Amino acid sequence: MFVIKYKNIFFAVIAFIMLVSIAFTFIWRPAFSIEFTGGSIIEGEFKDARPPVETINSYMASFLANNKINDFKIQPVAEKGIIIRTRDLTTEEHGNLVGMISDGTNVFTESNFATIGPSVGSELRSKAIISLALVLALIILFVSFAFRGASRVVSSWKFGLSVIICLVHDIFVPVGIFAVLSHYFIGYEIDTLFVTALLAILGYSVADTIVVFDRIRENLKNGLVNFPEDKPRGTGGLSSVAVSPFEEVVGRSLRETFARSINTSLTTILAALAIFFFGGEATKHFALMLAIGIATGTYSSILLASPLLVLISGKTK
């Protein structure tokens, strides 16, 4: 398959994408939501049409200055609603702020107010990091266990190493894209739904990769590979009449699973995009992150995982 034949080109392109994503992540660091940093969030809507965000900012300017609030975000919701995120507010500050937002007869009605302390936010952030690290570790152990003794041609740890590199790629690319979105658009923050999307992406990506690896393992077990150092055997093991080198076996396995990977991913991406365009505001960013991550995991499973296995195994022409 052309993926294996031109693997060095795909390595270069994917490495470039990953480096750019890492650069964006550290240059334009996405903001953490109050779930991770602590703070207050006010949700509500106006009686009539929502004033422009600039107008709301002007209403709040003097209040924010008097109360030493210099870090806040206003996110429009639907036609009349807004979400305001800011530092911890006292009861008095909260009441004054809600009153300040109202525009004459266009009264602002609060629907939700929540405050999360810094210690709780720090604990949630630590748990999110631990969850990601634990999932990565368990996936690696699962792959190594599942492919133990797959063949004498490729060791199980080489399957696991390929998966590790792909998963690192599948984390940084969506995060880098999210960093760009958070830099240019309001409301894109790292919250619990963002972490949930990352965990779902990791699971989906490794499942797609394992489908290809499992087909490679089956083809190896069926004796579709033979190297000069292999000695002919009468029965069992590698077939003495098999002539396909390892690269061709991997290419054949990719061809056999290519349609399945594309079709499955495409249907899931379409469902996620439908949620993004037609779903509620609460799940829009989650759905977009999921669609980006699934697309990233799909091309990494096809263009990165299997060529990496060929490279790491050393079974090249």
Secondary structure, 3 states (H helix, E strand, C coil): CHHHHCHHHHHHHHHHHHHHHHHHHHHCCCEECHHHHCEEEEEEEECCCCCCHHHHHHHHHHHHHHCCCCCCEEEEECCCEEEEEECCCCHHHHHHHHHHHCECCECEEEEEEEEECHHHHHHHHHHHHHHHHHHHHHHHHHHHHHCCCCCCCCCHHHHHHHHHHHHHHHHHHHHHHHHHHHHHCCCCEECHHHHHHHHHHHHHHHHHHHHHHHHHHHHHHCCCCCCCCCCCCCCCCCCCCCCCCHHHHHHHHHHHHHHHHHHHHHHHHHHHHHHHHHCCHHHHHHHHHHHHHHHHHHHHHHHHHHHHHHHHHCCCC
